Amino acid sequence: MVGKTISHYTIIEKLGEGGMGVVYKARDTKLDRTVALKFLPPHLTQSEEDKQRFTREAKAAAALNHPHICTIHNVDEHDSNQFIVMEYVDGVTLRDNITSSPLDKWGLQGGLSIDTAISYAIQIAEALSVAHDKGIVHRDIKPENIMIDSKDRIKVMDFGLAKIKGSMNLTRSGSTVGTARYMSPEQIQGGELDARSDIWSFGVVLYEMLTGQAPFQGDYEPALLYQILNESPSPIDRYRDDVSEELEKCILRMLEKEPDARYDSFQSVIKDLQKYIGEEVSSKKPESKPDQNGMSVAVIDFQNITGHGDDEWLAGGIAETVTVDLSKISSLRVVSREKVLKSLAQYSDEKLSDRQVINIGQKQNVRWMAWGAYQKMEVGFVSRHTSPMSRRVI
């Protein structure tokens, strides 16, 4: 295709390919401008259903006029292949932007700055709010379908899976559409979708912008879908500790399993997100320094490895005893049991990872963390300790 002229469009290069189309950069010789052409993949040209879906994308997107939505210029056909002429966006996808962000302190993919993430999120929300006002649900919100242009402005792309209220039901019978990681519970279950499904997907994207990680993860799609339907998102402070509880609650509301428990519109989302503009400054915790002599410690619950639930009470009991005994050392600052329990409460009953233990130690401003495990044997327990300041477990 590259180098060919179709109608009055000269193909310059291939930009990308997805399940519903191949996109090329082209030159509009009539209007002397650069555009993008999206063609239905050749192996789908015989399917009337896919042609209908493709045409629907153009009609849905062409009805939208907003600075953060990719503009549709025209719909045309070449050798029985339909294509959409759309605005060419000179930039990168949000996915590219996230994956190019620095690694975090544990070597994982890090997220964007809070200010940047909130700015992008508000722009995306504004675009989707306009679409919803027109009765259009995007149904495929993900970083790959969001562009950032050369002026750092958001453009929401690909309304190929959009559903217009009252239009024909063109979804394949018995199948789900969209990318699994960003699909709402009701989308997975094949239920009726409305604006709140997009709000869920948007919540996943915002979570990922902030952390560099998805809130639900699985090596295989069945495991991933199970998590989306049944489990809570991983706490954001598992990946970073400068996001306020209020902002996290905002995201968790978007990710409620029941649509009725989520925000009811993107206008409500925008109103709340605007509170966090400047969050990077207002919520950033003052950098704390450990005691100069390094003599500070917090003791967390010990792990029960006896295999008997009846012995679970010892988890806190041993930690309490160790805390009391360590407090007798005058040169050692020991964090109170009450403060430790407050830090542990956010992790519910899940087994703490080394990274989470380090995070608790940093919040408590201690040099050392002490914890261990116990089992029924002559030796009482095996202990471990870690230095939150060095970010390593010893």
C-alpha angles and dihedrals in degrees: 000000000000110000094019124120116225114188100318096331121102112205111231105174144336112261102184149314134233140169093279104035155357116240126209134183110234144171119242100217094191098054096024096232139122115252140168122241120204117200129190107247112263094241089058098049093096093057113095089193093059091046088055091049091048092051089047090057091056095046093047096047095040089059090061124084115182136125091241097050122081108250120238113215104179149336120232142161134229124186089343090308115121120216138181123226109214143167114286110232114206103208146062135289121259086245090060090048093052095045091050092056117106121273116257125245091276094052095256125130105280128214136241123276113278093245092050093046092049092047092052092043093054091049091050091047092051091053093049092045089059091049092050091050086059091051093254122137112194097206095187107066110158137133091264091061095051121080129198112207128213090271092054093254124142123241118187110214141189114036087178091124095042119132120213114206110250095015126121117289100243099163113121110261114255095006136105123223133205131051111307098227091059099038119118119234091253091050091053090051093049094245131151111288130215138160091297091067089060088048089057092050090046089053090054090050093049091048089051093047089055099042107022086232135091118248090229120041136179137157090225130039096241090055091047093049091048090055093050092051099041115016137069121245117264110265111265092228087066084078106024136006103206098078111101121237089241093057091046090052088052091055093044089054089058088051098052111136093227114065091217090061094056129079109290095219143009090246087067090047092051092048091056096041091054088065089066099053102123090021089137090068103032098046101036109117117231111258108261125210125211120242109288092237091048092231102135130111144172124202121211131191118293121237120251108228096161091100090232121109090203088071094055092100089070091068093078095026094062092044090051092050093048090048092052093047093048090049088066090069104093095203093053125082109214122192112234120254090241093058092047092050090051090054092047094050094077092061094056112197098328120124109257119241121220088252092056091049089053090049091054090050092052092051091050091047095231133145095219140032120202126199139131147160135267137207138168106278139104092271107069102219147331112244133206132190136191141193112231090193093058092040092227138112117230 
